[in-house]
Amino acid sequence: MTTVYEAPLVEALQPKPYDKYTHVTFTESEAPDLAIEAQRIHAEGYYAMGFVNKDAIQPDGTLTTDIDKARGSNVTYYLDFNPEEGTNDRAAVRKFNLMEGQTYRDTPAYAICKDYLSPLGESLLDVVEDQEGRIKEIGALARSANAKPDAVFELFRKIVQDANNTDEVWFMTIVADTRAVLEHRFGKKNFISLGDNVPIGSDDELVADRIELAPTLVRPSKFIDNILVSMRDPELRVSQRRALERSLVFMTDGLRPEEMSDDVARVRQELLLSQFVAKNQVES
């Protein structure tokens, strides 16, 4: 028997790009002014979060190059902004692409954390580079001082979906507090620890004393499936499972069914149907 859904339900179950923000992707040569804007968002966000002090910000509003190292011709910038006029609701992130002959040991992340990588973490990076795919560094994830958290989460969805079904593997040194937020939102399975946290603040007077960077590996091609794996952990609290369910729907918004695994597509459909039924019960 064929199930016939009413039009509102059909609409609710369709994958749609629920972007609240306008997204742009570019290099420094393609859009030098936008690259400076992204660097300013990085500085503004880190200062607003208390990661750096005022002396770390240069007269042009960007961070000193001692702190902000992911720049140059091999860096791809991602920027999103709220299209509503007069808002300062923006976020930015960067992807450091290895050039011919370079390895993960040539990334800014490795320079920061090399003395804190565990033997297992470094071995994993070697295996990934030799057998799995292209290592890229993700860094400078930040939002402007008055931006909503949605700006960062939507931008993060953008870079994950762009790398979906690719051989990219991400290496990053992420602020430990930020990593904890992302783990809560997307599941710990998505963020593989490569070693001990790096206490940046203790060696750099421009950085807050409490700041630590966590060496981390992320496989974006498995990111959405890993959310589903985390959802099925029998030891999860109900509130944690509900948060992961919302994240799975959020991270698959805009994807066609063939761009997801069959399991994810099925669970997404079930969650949307459940949401639709619950909403109509409340309204009735």
C-alpha positions as semicolon CSV with decimal commas, in nm:
position;residue;x (nm);y (nm);z (nm)
1;M;0,000;0,000;0,000
2;T;0,132;0,346;-0,089
3;T;0,116;0,603;0,189
4;V;-0,013;0,940;0,071
5;Y;0,100;1,230;0,285
6;E;-0,077;1,563;0,303
7;A;0,106;1,856;0,139
8;P;0,231;2,016;0,466
9;L;0,392;1,688;0,573
10;V;0,550;1,637;0,231
11;E;0,696;1,987;0,259
12;A;0,824;1,920;0,613
13;L;1,008;1,606;0,505
14;Q;1,195;1,762;0,214
15;P;1,568;1,833;0,261
16;K;1,601;2,210;0,233
17;P;1,883;2,460;0,277
18;Y;1,769;2,630;0,598
19;D;2,050;2,883;0,576
20;K;1,984;3,196;0,778
21;Y;2,319;3,332;0,668
22;T;2,483;3,416;0,337
23;H;2,797;3,208;0,278
24;V;3,104;3,302;0,075
25;T;3,421;3,100;0,008
26;F;3,740;3,258;-0,128
27;T;4,118;3,286;-0,114
28;E;4,326;3,591;-0,030
29;S;4,404;3,655;-0,397
30;E;4,038;3,628;-0,497
31;A;3,903;3,861;-0,227
32;P;4,176;4,035;-0,024
33;D;3,932;4,272;0,148
34;L;3,710;3,985;0,259
35;A;4,017;3,798;0,384
36;I;4,098;4,094;0,609
37;E;3,736;4,099;0,723
38;A;3,757;3,728;0,815
39;Q;4,080;3,794;1,006
40;R;3,907;4,077;1,194
41;I;3,618;3,848;1,289
42;H;3,877;3,602;1,422
43;A;4,034;3,875;1,636
44;E;3,702;4,019;1,751
45;G;3,566;3,679;1,845
46;Y;3,874;3,564;2,033
47;Y;3,890;3,892;2,226
48;A;3,516;3,880;2,311
49;M;3,555;3,522;2,438
50;G;3,853;3,620;2,652
51;F;4,099;3,405;2,457
52;V;4,338;3,694;2,385
53;N;4,403;4,033;2,543
54;K;4,381;4,373;2,376
55;D;4,753;4,388;2,294
56;A;4,711;4,088;2,062
57;I;4,501;4,298;1,823
58;Q;4,681;4,512;1,566
59;P;4,569;4,863;1,453
60;D;4,389;4,711;1,151
61;G;4,176;4,493;1,380
62;T;4,348;4,162;1,304
63;L;4,550;3,942;1,538
64;T;4,928;3,947;1,535
65;T;5,086;3,695;1,300
66;D;5,244;3,523;1,602
67;I;4,892;3,410;1,694
68;D;4,716;3,403;1,357
69;K;4,938;3,184;1,139
70;A;4,683;3,039;0,892
71;R;4,730;3,291;0,613
72;G;4,866;3,284;0,259
73;S;4,792;3,159;-0,090
74;N;4,709;2,805;0,021
75;V;4,439;2,909;0,270
76;T;4,068;2,891;0,185
77;Y;3,841;3,128;0,378
78;Y;3,479;3,062;0,469
79;L;3,268;3,356;0,583
80;D;2,900;3,385;0,664
81;F;2,697;3,691;0,754
82;N;2,341;3,773;0,843
83;P;2,188;3,936;0,532
84;E;1,968;4,163;0,744
85;E;2,098;4,517;0,708
86;G;2,271;4,672;1,006
87;T;2,361;4,349;1,186
88;N;2,706;4,250;1,308
89;D;2,616;3,881;1,299
90;R;2,906;3,705;1,124
91;A;3,138;3,407;1,154
92;A;3,452;3,285;0,979
93;V;3,674;2,979;0,956
94;R;3,977;2,881;0,746
95;K;4,112;2,573;0,576
96;F;4,489;2,538;0,538
97;N;4,559;2,334;0,224
98;L;4,891;2,150;0,197
99;M;5,093;2,236;-0,112
100;E;5,282;1,987;-0,328
101;G;5,549;1,812;-0,122
102;Q;5,413;1,927;0,213
103;T;5,293;1,698;0,493
104;Y;5,088;1,755;0,806
105;R;5,417;1,846;0,976
106;D;5,414;2,168;0,770
107;T;5,085;2,290;0,917
108;P;5,059;2,566;1,179
109;A;4,873;2,314;1,398
110;Y;5,168;2,074;1,406
111;A;5,409;2,355;1,493
112;I;5,192;2,434;1,795
113;C;5,124;2,083;1,925
114;K;5,414;1,864;1,809
115;D;5,556;1,830;2,159
116;Y;5,215;1,735;2,298
117;L;5,110;1,470;2,046
118;S;5,092;1,120;2,186
119;P;5,282;0,843;2,001
120;L;4,944;0,699;1,905
121;G;4,822;1,038;1,782
122;E;5,127;1,095;1,563
123;S;5,103;0,739;1,429
124;L;4,739;0,802;1,342
125;L;4,833;1,115;1,148
126;D;5,099;0,916;0,960
127;V;4,850;0,643;0,872
128;V;4,587;0,894;0,762
129;E;4,835;1,076;0,540
130;D;4,968;0,753;0,386
131;Q;4,644;0,561;0,343
132;E;4,325;0,763;0,395
133;G;4,329;1,094;0,218
134;R;4,421;1,459;0,216
135;I;4,498;1,618;0,550
136;K;4,381;1,977;0,581
137;E;4,399;2,203;0,883
138;I;4,083;2,374;1,004
139;G;4,140;2,682;1,216
140;A;4,040;3,036;1,315
141;L;3,678;2,940;1,382
142;A;3,517;3,245;1,541
143;R;3,214;3,471;1,541
144;S;3,185;3,847;1,577
145;A;3,121;3,985;1,924
146;N;2,746;4,032;1,871
147;A;2,688;3,723;1,657
148;K;2,449;3,447;1,754
149;P;2,586;3,095;1,807
150;D;2,390;2,994;1,495
151;A;2,646;3,181;1,287
152;V;2,921;2,938;1,391
153;F;2,706;2,626;1,377
154;E;2,573;2,707;1,031
155;L;2,923;2,780;0,905
156;F;3,046;2,454;1,056
157;R;2,765;2,271;0,874
158;K;2,876;2,439;0,552
159;I;3,235;2,313;0,573
160;V;3,128;1,963;0,679
161;Q;2,879;1,934;0,393
162;D;3,137;2,068;0,146
163;A;3,374;1,790;0,254
164;N;3,104;1,521;0,260
165;N;3,191;1,230;0,031
166;T;3,551;1,351;-0,009
167;D;3,881;1,210;0,115
168;E;3,953;1,512;0,335
169;V;4,067;1,453;0,694
170;W;4,096;1,752;0,926
171;F;4,380;1,819;1,167
172;M;4,327;2,103;1,411
173;T;4,436;2,253;1,738
174;I;4,107;2,380;1,875
175;V;4,048;2,577;2,194
176;A;3,962;2,309;2,450
177;D;3,646;2,491;2,567
178;T;3,523;2,519;2,207
179;R;3,590;2,152;2,147
180;A;3,376;2,066;2,451
181;V;3,087;2,267;2,304
182;L;3,122;2,093;1,966
183;E;3,141;1,750;2,133
184;H;2,818;1,819;2,319
185;R;2,649;1,933;2,000
186;F;2,784;1,670;1,759
187;G;2,909;1,379;1,972
188;K;3,253;1,292;2,108
189;K;3,308;1,027;1,841
190;N;3,357;1,304;1,584
191;F;3,655;1,460;1,763
192;I;3,952;1,225;1,802
193;S;4,211;1,333;2,057
194;L;4,569;1,323;1,930
195;G;4,746;1,403;2,255
196;D;4,755;1,636;2,552
197;N;4,616;1,988;2,553
198;V;4,869;2,260;2,476
199;P;4,879;2,536;2,745
200;I;4,929;2,835;2,515
201;G;4,859;3,107;2,771
202;S;5,144;3,008;2,999
203;D;5,402;3,086;2,729
204;D;5,238;3,379;2,551
205;E;5,155;3,702;2,732
206;L;4,908;3,798;2,455
207;V;4,691;3,493;2,526
208;A;4,477;3,435;2,835
209;D;4,641;3,213;3,097
210;R;4,357;2,961;3,097
211;I;4,371;2,888;2,719
212;E;4,459;2,537;2,610
213;L;4,449;2,397;2,257
214;A;4,337;2,039;2,197
215;P;4,508;1,851;1,909
216;T;4,219;1,689;1,724
217;L;4,139;1,480;1,417
218;V;3,802;1,498;1,237
219;R;3,679;1,285;0,945
220;P;3,411;1,502;0,777
221;S;3,300;1,220;0,545
222;K;3,193;1,022;0,855
223;F;3,074;1,318;1,060
224;I;2,698;1,280;1,016
225;D;2,708;0,901;1,053
226;N;2,906;0,947;1,375
227;I;2,628;1,167;1,516
228;L;2,391;0,875;1,460
229;V;2,635;0,634;1,628
230;S;2,657;0,869;1,928
231;M;2,275;0,893;1,943
232;R;2,256;0,516;1,990
233;D;2,485;0,507;2,293
234;P;2,270;0,334;2,558
235;E;2,438;0,530;2,837
236;L;2,330;0,871;2,703
237;R;2,092;1,081;2,905
238;V;1,765;1,160;2,729
239;S;1,858;1,529;2,704
240;Q;2,187;1,441;2,532
241;R;2,012;1,213;2,286
242;R;1,758;1,482;2,203
243;A;2,040;1,731;2,140
244;L;2,210;1,487;1,903
245;E;1,881;1,420;1,724
246;R;1,844;1,792;1,660
247;S;2,203;1,806;1,537
248;L;2,150;1,518;1,295
249;V;1,852;1,697;1,139
250;F;2,044;2,026;1,135
251;M;2,357;1,880;0,973
252;T;2,157;1,704;0,701
253;D;1,941;2,005;0,612
254;G;1,998;2,079;0,244
255;L;2,142;1,735;0,160
256;R;1,968;1,505;-0,087
257;P;1,896;1,148;0,032
258;E;2,169;1,013;-0,196
259;E;2,421;1,237;-0,017
260;M;2,356;1,055;0,313
261;S;2,390;0,696;0,417
262;D;2,065;0,497;0,400
263;D;2,061;0,470;0,778
264;V;2,097;0,846;0,828
265;A;1,834;0,924;0,563
266;R;1,587;0,688;0,729
267;V;1,645;0,825;1,081
268;R;1,623;1,183;0,954
269;Q;1,287;1,107;0,799
270;E;1,164;0,946;1,122
271;L;1,276;1,245;1,329
272;L;1,111;1,495;1,096
273;L;0,790;1,294;1,097
274;S;0,797;1,280;1,478
275;Q;0,854;1,657;1,497
276;F;0,569;1,721;1,253
277;V;0,326;1,501;1,449
278;A;0,427;1,656;1,783
279;K;0,386;2,010;1,647
280;N;0,039;1,935;1,509
281;Q;-0,069;1,776;1,835
282;V;0,030;2,089;2,023
283;E;-0,146;2,317;1,774
284;S;-0,463;2,109;1,783
